[in-house]
């Protein structure tokens, strides 16, 4: 089944929300990804937690699917590209190297996040442009930490937002996009990232919420 994207209006600009937990601006031809946390599985294993290998490859395959669908000219990572210093493990760097060789013409920009400062930069051969928040691109102020920015609409990550849907007898927590009047937050892209429940926050702030359920994105507060 094909993964769907939902087009919404954010502060007067069309933004495509993907069930792969990313957003695409068709005018800027830019793909926005928050909290990839590449190499987190390697970090877990290095610290004695026996999780299976392969999460980085799976995440890169999802990224390839997004690129094939949207054909961006740039990918902007909204912080936390790597998880920790152990993310520089040979297996992780080899997977990233092979991916970068296939995508050599693609511009990669990283808005520095808190994990990036601890993990350290990727080697220069990866060609990732490291910038500070807020990074201005078109109408957007691209950040890692959620915030508001004068004269721009801020898009951020860091929070790993999830929204709880419930009936009287059961509930489920789903990754979500949340959008307020001046700022929005994208769900975490990477595996093993966990999530922060935002139901009460978005209710108080009267924000729009779009959840990811399998191959679909749909609005639950719009």
C-alpha positions in Angstrom: 0.0 0.0 0.0 1.3 3.5 -0.9 2.1 5.9 1.9 -0.1 8.9 1.7 0.6 12.6 2.0 -2.0 15.2 3.2 -1.7 18.8 1.9 -2.6 21.4 4.4 -2.4 25.2 4.6 0.1 26.5 7.1 0.1 30.3 7.4 -0.8 30.7 3.8 1.7 28.1 2.4 0.9 24.6 1.2 2.7 21.9 3.2 2.5 18.2 2.5 2.5 16.0 5.6 3.7 12.5 4.9 2.8 9.3 6.8 6.6 8.7 6.7 6.6 11.4 9.4 8.1 14.3 7.3 6.9 17.5 5.7 7.5 18.8 2.2 7.3 22.4 0.8 6.6 22.1 -2.9 7.5 25.7 -3.6 10.9 25.6 -1.8 11.3 22.0 -3.0 12.5 21.2 0.5 11.9 18.2 2.6 11.8 18.7 6.4 12.7 15.9 8.8 12.9 16.1 12.6 14.8 13.9 14.9 16.2 11.2 12.7 18.5 10.0 15.5 20.5 7.8 13.1 22.6 5.2 14.9 20.4 5.1 18.0 20.3 1.3 17.7 24.1 1.2 17.7 24.1 3.4 20.8 21.7 1.0 22.6 23.9 -2.0 21.7 27.1 -0.2 22.7 25.4 0.5 26.1 24.3 -3.1 26.6 20.7 -3.0 25.4 20.3 -5.9 22.9 18.2 -4.2 20.2 18.4 -5.6 16.6 20.6 -3.9 14.0 19.1 -2.4 10.8 17.2 0.6 12.1 19.5 3.0 10.2 19.0 1.1 6.9 15.2 1.1 7.4 15.1 4.8 8.1 17.3 5.5 5.0 14.9 3.4 2.9 12.0 5.5 4.2 14.0 8.7 3.3 14.6 7.3 -0.2 10.9 6.7 -0.6 10.2 10.3 0.4 12.8 11.6 -2.1 11.4 9.4 -4.9 7.9 10.8 -4.2 8.6 14.5 -3.7 11.9 15.0 -5.6 13.3 17.6 -3.3 16.3 19.8 -4.0 17.2 19.9 -0.4 16.6 18.0 2.8 16.6 20.0 6.0 17.0 18.0 9.2 15.4 19.8 12.2 18.0 18.7 14.6 19.2 15.4 16.2 20.5 13.8 13.0 22.7 11.5 15.1 21.8 10.2 18.5 25.1 10.1 20.4 28.9 9.6 19.9 28.4 5.8 19.5 26.3 6.6 16.4 29.6 6.9 14.6 29.9 3.1 14.7 31.2 1.6 11.5 27.9 0.0 10.6 26.0 3.3 10.8 28.6 5.3 8.9 28.8 2.6 6.2 25.0 2.8 5.7 25.1 6.6 5.6 28.1 6.5 3.2 26.3 4.3 0.8 23.2 6.4 0.9 25.1 9.6 0.4 26.9 8.2 -2.6 23.5 7.6 -4.2 22.3 11.1 -3.3 25.5 13.1 -4.0 23.6 15.9 -5.7 21.1 16.5 -2.9 21.7 19.4 -0.6 21.6 18.4 3.1 21.2 21.0 5.9 21.3 20.2 9.6 19.8 22.7 12.1 21.9 21.8 15.1 20.0 20.1 17.9 21.0 19.1 21.4 21.9 15.5 20.4 24.1 16.8 17.6 26.2 18.8 20.0 26.9 15.6 22.0 27.2 13.2 19.0 29.7 15.4 17.1 29.5 16.2 13.4 29.6 13.7 10.6 32.8 13.6 8.6 33.2 16.3 6.0 32.7 13.8 3.1 29.0 13.6 3.9 28.6 17.3 2.8 26.1 18.2 5.5 25.7 22.0 6.1 25.5 22.7 9.8 23.4 25.8 10.7 22.1 27.3 13.9 18.4 27.8 14.7 16.4 29.6 13.5 17.4 28.9 9.9 15.3 30.9 7.5 14.1 29.4 4.3 11.2 31.0 2.4 8.4 31.7 4.9 9.8 29.3 7.5 12.1 29.6 10.5 13.5 26.1 10.8 14.4 25.2 14.4 15.1 22.2 16.6 13.5 23.5 19.8 9.9 24.6 19.5 9.7 28.4 19.6 8.2 31.5 17.9 10.3 33.7 15.6 9.4 37.2 14.4 8.2 37.5 10.8 8.2 33.8 10.1 6.4 30.6 10.8 8.6 28.3 12.9 8.8 24.6 12.3 10.6 22.5 14.9 11.2 19.0 16.2 12.7 17.9 19.6 9.4 17.1 21.2 8.6 13.8 19.5 4.9 14.6 19.8 2.3 11.8 20.0 -1.5 12.2 20.4 -3.7 9.8 22.3 -6.9 8.6 20.7 -9.2 6.8 23.0 -12.5 5.0 23.3 -14.2 4.0 26.5 -12.3 0.8 26.6 -9.0 1.3 24.8 -6.5 3.9 23.5 -3.6 4.3 21.1 -0.8 6.8 21.0 0.1 8.0 17.5 2.9 10.2 16.1 1.5 13.6 15.2 2.1 17.0 13.6 0.9 19.9 15.7 0.4 23.5 14.4 -0.4 26.6 16.3 -0.8 30.2 15.0 2.9 30.9 14.7 4.7 27.6 15.1 4.4 23.9 14.4 6.2 20.7 15.5 6.9 17.6 13.4 6.9 14.1 14.7 10.2 12.2 15.2 11.3 10.5 12.0 13.6 7.9 13.5 13.1 4.5 15.1 13.4 4.0 18.9 12.5 7.6 19.6 9.6 7.3 22.0 7.1 10.1 22.2 5.7 12.9 24.4 2.0 13.0 24.7 0.6 16.5 23.7 -3.2 16.1 24.1 -3.5 18.6 27.0 -1.0 21.1 25.5 -2.7 21.3 22.1 -6.2 21.5 23.8 -5.1 24.5 25.8 -3.4 26.2 22.9 -6.2 25.3 20.4 -3.7 23.9 18.0 -4.4 21.7 14.9 -3.3 18.1 15.1 -2.7 15.6 12.4 -1.9 12.0 13.4 0.0 9.3 11.5 -1.8 5.9 11.4 -0.1 3.3 9.3 0.1 4.7 5.7 -2.3 7.6 6.4 -2.2 11.1 7.8 -5.5 12.6 9.1 -6.7 15.5 11.1 -8.1 15.0 14.6 -8.1 18.7 15.6 -8.4 21.0 12.6 
